[in-house]
Amino acid sequence: MKLPVKGVDKQEILDRLDSFKADDLDWKSGKVFGYIFDPGREAMEVGKQAYMKYLTENALDFTSFPSLFKFEKEIVEMAIDHLQGGSQATGNFTNGGTESIILAVKSARDRARKLKPAIKEPEMILPITAHAAFHKAARYLNVKTKLIGVDKNFRADLAELKKAVSTNTILIVGSAPSYAHGVIDPIKDMAAVALENNILFHTDACVGGFMLPFFKKLGEPVPEFDFSVPGVTSISMDLHKYAYTPKGASLVLYRDRELRKHQIFACSDWTGYTIINNAILSSRSGGPMAAAYAVLNFLGEDGYLDIAKNKIEATKKLLEGVEKHPDLKIMANPDFCMFSFTSHTINIFHLIDEMNSRGWYIQPALSYGPSRHNIHLSINHSNVEWVDAFLEELYDCVEAVRSKPSGELAPAIKKEFENRDIDAMSDEEVKQLLELGAISGDGLPDVFAEVNEILDALPAKLRERLLIEYTNGIF
Ligand SMILES: Cc1ncc(COP(=O)(O)O)c(C=O)c1O
């Protein structure tokens, strides 16, 4: 592919863009249970228009664009009020949950460097259910991770937490809820451990922070997770998930400015313009901020309460329907509009492919520790009207895949690699394994059951190496 010598006609380009979507998930159908947060046509349109109005404005310099300064301040104020932060609480707008998390970890690390200089190898304690973004933060920022287990309902194990605390711990993390199983960690007890040991505590409320207060208003039992809990020092909360604002919108919030100060980057060590960055990116579009401001104001409390009510009902119905099926098993009792289920009798990877080939999208999760491979559902506003049809088709697909066998390759690969030293494996061996598992080539696979089965059979570290090798090859 080369840059065209002559510019292409605008209509042709727009037509091409539409045609490229042919193989994408058809999220407008409402049958996609993940990735997409659709608040309905009107609110979506408000977000789009606001986004386009500020597409070009640059948050690199808030003094040149006071409008963006205003959006960020007002959105953060709304969020602090929503999550019961006091008068000292503060925060910033970021472009995603991962960015909010990396910044919270950076603040904890840099504060420890200043206040606890004896710590040379900082550690953060994560339940195994914490989002992968914390591992990314750890690898980017050179912070060690100490993983702790979970109870039968996939909530962080307090006894393990207490044992894991050391003089090197700079941060403890809990989720509200964790993505995989939709359960809220015992934030109050975990934050108490942090407080007792003079350690910071981060609630990852990326997925639940915005909706949970509405669930609570509607009478649902929502465990405490926000700044009202003593010891919670920072929270990540996405807007581009269940606040239904266009993508590129999240918040990192702090109990006070003393901690947040460690997040801000200023640089005068060069010949160019003055740099002050609240977040990771420097140049960034004003679009996500303007759109977030617009959608939050457009929907308001009443709009979000309506959405919350529908989703609670839909989630209960789905849980009931899945639970009733003798071949399917709910993994954990969720606190949010997301949950996972597995099967001991049929191959769930075939079930996923079958459902997805019929126009649905449900997401696979591989086995990890006590979490058996499973199907994850994030229940959204746009899914609500499809609940009955979904269950009917799910039951039908169970029958369709009942006789589909599991591959023979996965058990053989499992046996071969379960005791291997993954770090000692050469890149060549990893490439050979990719070819063996038919995970090679330069395109994207159409069906995933075999690939998922093989990945599922491998140790996590080897899965990571395969995925990196594969991705490095196709882009
Ligand atoms: C609990 C949780 N934390 C963090 C993230 C990361 O958010 P993002 O994909 O916006 O970076 C997610 C994403 O699903 C999540 O579910």
The ligand as a MOL file (V3000), in Angstrom:
LIG
                    3D

  0  0  0     0  0            999 V3000
M  V30 BEGIN CTAB
M  V30 COUNTS 16 16 0 0 0
M  V30 BEGIN ATOM
M  V30 1 C -12.3260 -3.1980 35.6420 0
M  V30 2 C -11.6160 -2.5730 34.4770 0
M  V30 3 N -10.5540 -1.7730 34.6930 0
M  V30 4 C -9.8770 -1.1950 33.6720 0
M  V30 5 C -10.2430 -1.4000 32.3700 0
M  V30 6 C -9.4400 -0.7850 31.2400 0
M  V30 7 O -10.1810 0.1780 30.5670 0
M  V30 8 P -9.8030 0.6590 29.0920 0
M  V30 9 O -10.1210 -0.4610 28.1700 0
M  V30 10 O -10.6820 1.8610 28.9130 0
M  V30 11 O -8.3680 1.0200 29.0720 0
M  V30 12 C -11.3490 -2.2230 32.0970 0
M  V30 13 C -11.7590 -2.4930 30.7160 0
M  V30 14 O -12.6350 -3.2830 30.4530 0
M  V30 15 C -12.0490 -2.8170 33.1800 0
M  V30 16 O -13.0970 -3.6260 32.9640 0
M  V30 END ATOM
M  V30 BEGIN BOND
M  V30 1 1 1 2
M  V30 2 1 2 3
M  V30 3 2 2 15
M  V30 4 2 3 4
M  V30 5 1 4 5
M  V30 6 1 5 6
M  V30 7 2 5 12
M  V30 8 1 6 7
M  V30 9 1 7 8
M  V30 10 2 8 9
M  V30 11 1 8 10
M  V30 12 1 8 11
M  V30 13 1 12 13
M  V30 14 1 12 15
M  V30 15 2 13 14
M  V30 16 1 15 16
M  V30 END BOND
M  V30 END CTAB
M  END
